């Protein structure tokens, strides 16, 4: 069975598709044919991989995919496989909850239930959500759902990253470019540090802030941007025991 294409870039006119299929015993190589459907007059594209896998850049569009194998002994070609439609277009998911890069105050001190939600994609069989944190001690966890949202209990005091992939419910295999979203969950009983100051000594940036009651550790991030830019760039990030960096 062919795997869904993955790993697409969306800034240029071509996309890198990744296809996998069952290896045929006795095959020395394969012929992969992509017949353009969306644009009449375009010539078919052929590839001859020597394994049951193909990673190549192709122009965006809709294709009819067929594959045949070549024998090791007699060099004979098998009949073409049944056609499969591939839409080489990026289908993007946008987060609706939590907002990307949001700072969320939990209802409890140690954990809270967070709803992960996103814009749905047509004709999807299943979504796969992967969540991980900035703490290397925390293991990533993955869940599957047929809905366009998933409620999970997560710990406070961490920055979370998450991605959503999807599986098509039809014979159309969509190109996917999963984006990474993030949010920070803070405990409701902890007070955000105040009186933040930034100094620069010998080309090194130093931060200081007022101590917060009941705080065990502090996580500090320093970002910057040029005057003609709107987006900030990360410069430093550290977790410390006291209100001084």
Sine and cosine of phi, psi and omega as CSV:
sin_phi,cos_phi,sin_psi,cos_psi,sin_omega,cos_omega
0.00,0.00,0.64,-0.77,-0.01,-1.00
-0.98,0.22,0.67,-0.74,0.05,-1.00
-0.99,0.11,0.43,-0.90,0.02,-1.00
-0.91,0.40,0.67,-0.74,0.04,-1.00
-0.87,0.49,0.53,-0.85,0.01,-1.00
-0.53,-0.85,0.26,-0.96,0.09,-1.00
0.98,0.19,0.86,0.50,-0.07,-1.00
-0.95,-0.31,0.60,-0.80,0.16,-0.99
-0.98,-0.21,0.52,-0.86,-0.11,-0.99
-0.85,-0.53,0.30,0.96,-0.03,-1.00
-0.98,-0.18,-0.19,0.98,-0.02,-1.00
-0.81,-0.59,0.08,-1.00,-0.13,-0.99
-0.99,0.15,-0.06,1.00,0.04,-1.00
-0.87,-0.49,0.41,-0.91,0.04,-1.00
-0.80,-0.60,0.61,-0.79,0.05,-1.00
-1.00,0.02,0.92,-0.40,0.00,-1.00
-0.99,-0.12,0.52,-0.85,0.05,-1.00
-0.81,-0.58,0.90,-0.43,-0.03,-1.00
-0.87,-0.49,0.61,-0.79,0.10,-0.99
-0.71,-0.71,0.55,-0.84,0.03,-1.00
-0.53,-0.85,0.17,-0.98,-0.02,-1.00
-0.92,0.39,0.73,-0.68,0.02,-1.00
-0.94,0.34,0.68,-0.74,0.00,-1.00
-1.00,-0.09,0.86,-0.52,0.03,-1.00
-0.84,0.54,0.72,-0.69,0.03,-1.00
0.99,0.10,0.06,1.00,-0.01,-1.00
-1.00,0.03,0.71,-0.71,0.05,-1.00
-1.00,-0.04,-0.46,0.89,0.00,-1.00
-0.28,-0.96,-0.01,-1.00,-0.02,-1.00
-0.70,-0.71,0.39,-0.92,0.12,-0.99
-0.89,-0.46,0.87,-0.50,0.01,-1.00
-0.96,-0.29,0.81,-0.58,-0.03,-1.00
-0.89,-0.46,0.81,-0.59,0.09,-1.00
-0.91,-0.42,0.95,-0.31,-0.02,-1.00
-0.99,-0.12,0.91,-0.41,-0.01,-1.00
-0.87,0.50,0.72,-0.70,0.04,-1.00
-0.94,-0.33,-0.63,0.77,-0.13,-0.99
-0.96,0.28,-0.43,0.90,-0.03,-1.00
-0.81,-0.58,0.96,-0.29,0.01,-1.00
-0.94,0.35,0.57,-0.82,0.02,-1.00
0.99,-0.13,-0.30,0.95,0.04,-1.00
-0.97,0.22,0.64,-0.77,-0.03,-1.00
-0.97,0.23,0.49,-0.87,0.06,-1.00
-0.88,0.47,0.45,-0.89,0.04,-1.00
-0.95,-0.33,0.75,-0.66,-0.02,-1.00
-0.88,-0.48,0.60,-0.80,0.13,-0.99
-0.72,-0.69,0.51,-0.86,-0.02,-1.00
-0.79,-0.61,0.93,0.36,0.02,-1.00
-0.94,0.33,0.50,-0.87,0.03,-1.00
-0.99,-0.11,0.22,0.97,0.09,-1.00
-0.61,-0.79,0.20,-0.98,-0.07,-1.00
-0.99,0.13,0.80,0.61,-0.03,-1.00
-0.34,-0.94,0.60,-0.80,-0.01,-1.00
-0.66,-0.76,0.78,-0.63,0.11,-0.99
-0.77,-0.64,0.96,-0.26,-0.06,-1.00
-0.55,-0.84,0.42,-0.91,0.08,-1.00
-1.00,-0.02,0.76,-0.66,0.03,-1.00
-0.73,-0.68,0.43,-0.90,0.05,-1.00
-0.89,0.46,0.49,-0.87,0.03,-1.00
-0.90,0.43,0.46,-0.89,0.00,-1.00
0.54,-0.84,-0.11,-0.99,0.02,-1.00
-0.94,-0.34,0.75,-0.67,-0.09,-1.00
-0.79,-0.61,0.45,-0.89,0.23,-0.97
-0.98,-0.18,0.86,-0.51,-0.09,-1.00
-0.98,-0.20,0.75,-0.66,0.13,-0.99
-0.69,-0.72,0.50,-0.87,-0.02,-1.00
-0.70,-0.72,0.62,-0.78,0.12,-0.99
-0.70,-0.71,0.40,-0.92,-0.02,-1.00
-0.95,-0.31,0.39,-0.92,0.04,-1.00
-0.89,-0.45,0.77,-0.64,-0.06,-1.00
-0.96,0.29,0.50,-0.87,0.02,-1.00
-0.97,0.26,-0.63,0.78,-0.12,-0.99
-0.98,0.18,-0.79,0.61,-0.13,-0.99
-0.95,-0.32,0.01,1.00,0.02,-1.00
0.89,0.45,0.30,0.95,-0.03,-1.00
-0.98,0.18,0.48,-0.88,0.01,-1.00
-0.99,-0.16,0.65,-0.76,0.06,-1.00
-0.98,0.18,0.21,-0.98,0.13,-0.99
-0.89,0.45,0.36,-0.93,0.04,-1.00
-0.93,0.38,0.54,-0.84,0.09,-1.00
-0.95,0.33,0.23,-0.97,0.11,-0.99
-0.89,0.46,0.55,-0.84,-0.05,-1.00
-0.95,0.31,0.56,-0.83,0.10,-0.99
-0.77,-0.64,0.72,-0.69,-0.01,-1.00
-1.00,0.05,0.76,-0.65,0.05,-1.00
-0.86,-0.51,0.80,-0.60,0.09,-1.00
-0.97,-0.23,0.96,-0.29,-0.05,-1.00
-1.00,0.05,0.96,0.27,0.03,-1.00
-0.62,-0.78,0.58,-0.81,0.00,-1.00
-0.98,0.18,0.81,-0.59,0.11,-0.99
-0.96,-0.27,0.95,-0.31,-0.10,-1.00
-0.99,-0.16,0.59,-0.81,0.11,-0.99
-0.97,-0.24,0.70,-0.72,0.05,-1.00
-0.92,-0.39,0.67,-0.74,-0.01,-1.00
-0.96,0.27,0.67,-0.74,0.14,-0.99
-0.94,-0.34,-0.36,0.93,0.06,-1.00
-0.29,-0.96,0.74,-0.67,-0.20,0.98
-0.95,0.30,0.39,-0.92,0.04,-1.00
-0.86,0.50,0.55,-0.84,-0.02,-1.00
-0.88,0.47,0.74,-0.68,0.03,-1.00
0.91,0.41,0.39,0.92,0.00,-1.00
-0.98,0.18,0.44,-0.90,0.15,-0.99
-0.95,-0.31,0.89,-0.45,-0.11,-0.99
-0.94,-0.35,0.74,-0.67,0.08,-1.00
-1.00,-0.03,0.86,-0.52,-0.05,-1.00
-0.96,0.27,0.40,-0.92,0.07,-1.00
-0.97,0.25,-0.43,0.90,0.04,-1.00
-0.91,-0.42,0.05,-1.00,-0.05,-1.00
-1.00,0.08,-0.54,0.84,-0.14,-0.99
-0.95,-0.31,-0.46,0.89,-0.06,-1.00
-0.37,-0.93,0.25,-0.97,0.04,-1.00
-0.36,-0.93,0.35,-0.94,0.07,-1.00
-1.00,0.00,0.84,-0.55,-0.01,-1.00
-0.91,-0.42,0.74,-0.68,0.05,-1.00
-1.00,-0.06,0.87,-0.50,0.09,-1.00
-1.00,-0.07,0.86,-0.51,-0.03,-1.00
-0.67,-0.74,0.42,-0.91,-0.09,-1.00
-0.46,-0.89,0.26,-0.96,0.06,-1.00
-0.94,0.35,0.76,-0.65,-0.05,-1.00
-0.96,0.29,0.40,-0.92,0.08,-1.00
-0.91,-0.41,0.67,-0.74,-0.04,-1.00
-0.89,0.46,0.57,-0.82,0.13,-0.99
0.84,0.55,0.74,0.68,0.03,-1.00
-0.97,-0.25,0.73,-0.69,0.00,-1.00
-0.99,0.14,-0.65,0.76,-0.11,-0.99
-0.32,-0.95,0.56,-0.83,0.09,-1.00
-0.96,-0.30,0.58,-0.81,0.07,-1.00
-0.86,-0.51,0.86,-0.51,-0.03,-1.00
-0.96,-0.29,0.79,-0.61,0.08,-1.00
-0.89,-0.45,0.78,-0.63,-0.04,-1.00
-0.81,-0.59,0.70,-0.71,0.09,-1.00
-0.58,-0.81,0.17,-0.99,-0.09,-1.00
-0.84,-0.54,0.08,-1.00,0.04,-1.00
-0.98,0.18,-0.15,0.99,0.00,-1.00
-1.00,-0.05,0.87,-0.50,-0.04,-1.00
-0.90,0.44,-0.34,0.94,0.00,-1.00
-0.97,0.26,-0.38,0.93,-0.01,-1.00
-0.99,0.10,0.77,-0.64,0.03,-1.00
-0.99,0.11,0.64,-0.77,0.08,-1.00
-0.89,0.46,0.51,-0.86,0.07,-1.00
-0.74,-0.67,0.54,-0.84,-0.10,-1.00
-0.80,-0.61,0.67,-0.74,0.04,-1.00
-0.73,-0.68,0.42,-0.91,0.04,-1.00
-0.85,-0.52,0.55,-0.84,0.01,-1.00
-0.42,-0.91,0.45,-0.89,0.10,-1.00
-1.00,-0.08,-0.10,0.99,0.01,-1.00
-1.00,0.00,0.10,-0.99,0.01,-1.00
-0.99,-0.12,0.35,0.94,0.06,-1.00
-0.36,-0.93,0.30,-0.95,0.01,-1.00
-0.45,-0.89,0.78,-0.63,0.02,-1.00
-0.99,-0.13,0.79,-0.62,-0.03,-1.00
-0.73,-0.68,0.54,-0.84,0.10,-0.99
-1.00,-0.03,0.85,-0.53,-0.05,-1.00
-0.78,-0.63,0.41,-0.91,-0.05,-1.00
-0.99,0.14,0.46,-0.89,0.04,-1.00
-0.99,0.11,0.15,-0.99,0.06,-1.00
0.97,0.26,0.44,0.90,-0.02,-1.00
-0.64,-0.77,0.45,-0.89,0.18,-0.98
-0.99,-0.12,0.79,-0.62,-0.06,-1.00
-0.95,-0.31,0.55,-0.83,0.10,-1.00
-0.83,-0.55,0.57,-0.82,-0.01,-1.00
-0.48,-0.88,0.47,-0.88,0.03,-1.00
-0.71,-0.70,0.44,-0.90,0.08,-1.00
-0.79,-0.61,0.81,-0.59,0.15,-0.99
-0.92,-0.40,0.27,-0.96,0.00,-1.00
-0.62,-0.78,0.41,-0.91,0.03,-1.00
-0.91,-0.43,0.78,-0.63,-0.05,-1.00
-0.94,0.33,0.56,-0.83,0.03,-1.00
-1.00,-0.08,0.02,1.00,-0.01,-1.00
-0.84,-0.55,-0.10,-1.00,0.03,-1.00
-0.99,0.15,0.02,1.00,0.08,-1.00
-1.00,0.08,0.85,-0.53,-0.02,-1.00
-0.98,-0.21,0.94,-0.33,-0.09,-1.00
-0.99,0.16,0.59,-0.81,0.15,-0.99
-0.95,0.31,0.69,-0.73,-0.02,-1.00
-0.84,-0.54,0.67,-0.74,0.15,-0.99
-0.76,-0.65,1.00,0.10,-0.06,-1.00
-0.91,0.42,0.80,-0.60,0.06,-1.00
-1.00,0.03,0.44,-0.90,0.06,-1.00
-0.98,-0.19,0.85,-0.52,0.04,-1.00
-0.97,-0.26,0.29,-0.96,-0.03,-1.00
-0.56,-0.83,0.38,-0.92,0.15,-0.99
-0.35,-0.94,0.32,-0.95,0.02,-1.00
-0.88,-0.47,0.76,-0.66,0.01,-1.00
-0.94,-0.34,0.88,-0.47,-0.02,-1.00
-0.93,-0.37,0.50,-0.87,0.02,-1.00
-0.95,0.32,0.60,-0.80,-0.08,-1.00
-0.95,0.32,-0.40,0.91,-0.06,-1.00
-1.00,-0.02,-0.05,1.00,0.04,-1.00
-0.99,-0.10,0.61,-0.79,-0.03,-1.00
-1.00,-0.09,0.70,-0.71,0.04,-1.00
-0.92,0.40,0.75,-0.66,0.01,-1.00
-0.84,0.55,0.55,-0.83,0.00,-1.00
-0.84,-0.54,-0.03,-1.00,0.02,-1.00
0.81,0.58,0.71,0.71,0.00,-1.00
-0.95,0.31,0.72,-0.69,0.05,-1.00
-0.72,-0.69,0.56,-0.83,0.00,-1.00
-0.82,-0.57,0.80,-0.60,0.06,-1.00
-0.79,-0.61,0.39,-0.92,0.00,-1.00
-0.80,-0.60,0.86,-0.51,-0.02,-1.00
-0.77,-0.64,0.84,-0.54,0.02,-1.00
0.79,0.62,0.75,0.66,0.03,-1.00
0.90,0.44,0.27,0.96,0.07,-1.00
-0.91,-0.41,0.69,-0.73,0.03,-1.00
-1.00,-0.02,0.70,-0.71,0.01,-1.00
-0.82,-0.57,0.69,-0.72,0.01,-1.00
-0.90,-0.43,0.52,-0.86,0.09,-1.00
-0.55,-0.83,0.49,-0.87,0.01,-1.00
-0.41,-0.91,0.22,-0.98,0.00,-1.00
-0.96,0.28,0.64,-0.77,0.03,-1.00
-0.91,0.42,0.53,-0.85,-0.03,-1.00
-0.92,-0.40,0.72,-0.69,-0.02,-1.00
-0.89,0.45,0.69,-0.73,0.03,-1.00
0.95,0.30,0.06,1.00,0.01,-1.00
-0.98,0.19,0.78,-0.63,0.03,-1.00
-1.00,0.03,-0.71,0.70,0.04,-1.00
-0.68,-0.73,0.26,-0.97,0.05,-1.00
-0.82,-0.57,0.62,-0.78,0.09,-1.00
-0.91,-0.42,0.87,-0.49,-0.05,-1.00
-0.90,-0.43,0.66,-0.75,0.05,-1.00
-0.76,-0.65,0.68,-0.74,0.03,-1.00
-0.83,-0.56,0.83,-0.55,0.02,-1.00
-0.83,-0.56,0.31,-0.95,0.01,-1.00
-0.59,-0.81,0.26,-0.97,0.14,-0.99
-0.50,-0.87,0.47,-0.88,0.11,-0.99
-0.97,0.23,0.35,-0.94,-0.09,-1.00
-0.89,0.46,-0.48,0.88,-0.02,-1.00
-1.00,-0.06,0.20,0.98,-0.01,-1.00
-0.91,-0.41,0.35,-0.94,0.05,-1.00
-0.93,-0.36,-0.40,0.92,-0.01,-1.00
-1.00,-0.07,0.67,-0.74,0.04,-1.00
-1.00,0.06,0.53,-0.85,0.03,-1.00
-0.93,-0.38,0.70,-0.72,0.02,-1.00
-0.92,0.40,0.68,-0.73,-0.01,-1.00
-0.91,-0.42,-0.76,0.65,0.00,-1.00
-0.58,-0.81,0.46,-0.89,0.08,-1.00
-0.48,-0.88,0.74,-0.67,-0.06,-1.00
-0.43,-0.90,0.44,-0.90,0.11,-0.99
-0.89,-0.45,0.82,-0.58,-0.10,-0.99
-0.76,-0.66,0.23,-0.97,-0.02,-1.00
-1.00,0.00,-0.34,0.94,-0.07,-1.00
-0.77,-0.64,0.14,-0.99,-0.08,-1.00
-0.99,0.14,0.74,0.68,0.00,-1.00
-0.47,-0.89,0.69,-0.72,0.01,-1.00
-0.75,-0.67,0.00,0.00,0.00,0.00
